[in-house]
Amino acid sequence: MTSPKSASNIDETLQRTRSVIDRVVSDGKVIARSDKSVIDIFPVAINAAQGKALRDWVIKEKAVHTIEIGLAWGIGALHICEGLLMSGKDNARHIVIDPFQAASFKNCGLQLLEEAGVAHLVEHCAEESQIALPRFVSEGRQFDFAFVDGSHLFDRVFLDLIYLGRLVRPEGVIFADDYQAPAVAKAVSFCLNNLGWKLEEKLSLDEHHQWAVLRTPLKPISRSYPHFVDF
Ligand SMILES: C[S@@+](CC[C@H](N)C(=O)[O-])C[C@H]1O[C@@H](n2cnc3c(N)ncnc32)[C@H](O)[C@@H]1O
């Protein structure tokens, strides 16, 4: 049970997180602490509607342990943390994988998480997801919800989905960004046609930006040696 003291801390952190989200999303800019440069976060960052969708899925799934591939400016991570805080679970944790946070994003994603007061909830893994995810499988890690928004090359998204399928709990949700991109749609299509995943929701703000909410099966489907459905 959450104590009144920790409930009020959660409330304070929630307000702080929301004010960072509102400020950064409405300015569309972040000021890097390292060199004071002012940087445009869009179009790389997810937009407000997608952030809200992410947050709402985290809450709906009662997620406690979440994983994200591709931190960038931290907008998805801030919304996921908002969802975790709203669920009020003391042991909530979010893992973000991104090898380019320092080199390409001046650590601004981590900076905003710190400003929001949620850095203690977040573990950053500065490796390619295609290297980190199989290790997480061998370490027996488990997650309740995943957000895939790293490399958009077919082979990398494919590997991300395959390993996340093993890391996310049975009948868990994997939220895939940029479903309009042929490489992402093709990788998702393999999972839908061959692994028994379901397309729970497909949302689009316009023809340039769609995302897919995927649900993994309760048990891996049984596949015989020659099983293959073209995708
Ligand atoms: C479109 S941005 C992510 C946007 C972010 N999720 C958000 O909420 O705004 C793509 C991110 O993927 C990261 N990335 C690229 N290749 C990657 C890889 N192999 N493994 C993990 N992250 C990768 C990039 O550094 C970049 O931060």
The ligand as an SDF file (V2000), in Angstrom:
LIG
                    3D

 27 29  0  0  0  0  0  0  0  0999 V2000
   12.7100    8.6930  -33.4580 C   0  0  0  0  0  0  0  0  0  0  0  0
   13.9020    8.7380  -32.2000 S   0  0  0  0  0  0  0  0  0  0  0  0
   13.0250    8.2750  -30.7630 C   0  0  0  0  0  0  0  0  0  0  0  0
   12.0150    9.2670  -30.2720 C   0  0  0  0  0  0  0  0  0  0  0  0
   11.6170    9.0350  -28.8440 C   0  0  0  0  0  0  0  0  0  0  0  0
   11.1580    7.6920  -28.5830 N   0  0  0  0  0  0  0  0  0  0  0  0
   10.5890   10.0020  -28.3360 C   0  0  0  0  0  0  0  0  0  0  0  0
    9.8180    9.6110  -27.4820 O   0  0  0  0  0  0  0  0  0  0  0  0
   10.5120   11.1370  -28.7740 O   0  0  0  0  0  0  0  0  0  0  0  0
   14.8850    7.3280  -32.5390 C   0  0  0  0  0  0  0  0  0  0  0  0
   15.9060    7.0270  -31.4700 C   0  0  0  0  0  0  0  0  0  0  0  0
   16.4310    5.7260  -31.7060 O   0  0  0  0  0  0  0  0  0  0  0  0
   17.7850    5.7200  -31.3260 C   0  0  0  0  0  0  0  0  0  0  0  0
   18.4200    4.5790  -31.9940 N   0  0  0  0  0  0  0  0  0  0  0  0
   18.8670    4.4690  -33.2670 C   0  0  0  0  0  0  0  0  0  0  0  0
   19.3980    3.2530  -33.4870 N   0  0  0  0  0  0  0  0  0  0  0  0
   19.2530    2.5510  -32.3240 C   0  0  0  0  0  0  0  0  0  0  0  0
   19.6090    1.2400  -31.9070 C   0  0  0  0  0  0  0  0  0  0  0  0
   20.2010    0.3840  -32.7450 N   0  0  0  0  0  0  0  0  0  0  0  0
   19.3260    0.8650  -30.6500 N   0  0  0  0  0  0  0  0  0  0  0  0
   18.7000    1.7270  -29.7860 C   0  0  0  0  0  0  0  0  0  0  0  0
   18.3430    2.9810  -30.1230 N   0  0  0  0  0  0  0  0  0  0  0  0
   18.6210    3.3950  -31.3760 C   0  0  0  0  0  0  0  0  0  0  0  0
   18.2890    7.0940  -31.7700 C   0  0  0  0  0  0  0  0  0  0  0  0
   19.4540    7.4550  -31.0690 O   0  0  0  0  0  0  0  0  0  0  0  0
   17.0850    7.9670  -31.4390 C   0  0  0  0  0  0  0  0  0  0  0  0
   17.1950    8.4640  -30.1380 O   0  0  0  0  0  0  0  0  0  0  0  0
  1  2  1  0
  2  3  1  0
  2 10  1  0
  3  4  1  0
  4  5  1  0
  5  6  1  0
  5  7  1  0
  7  8  2  0
  7  9  1  0
 10 11  1  0
 11 12  1  0
 11 26  1  0
 12 13  1  0
 13 14  1  0
 13 24  1  0
 14 15  1  0
 14 23  1  0
 15 16  2  0
 16 17  1  0
 17 18  1  0
 17 23  2  0
 18 19  1  0
 18 20  2  0
 20 21  1  0
 21 22  2  0
 22 23  1  0
 24 25  1  0
 24 26  1  0
 26 27  1  0
M  CHG  2   2   1   9  -1
M  END
$$$$
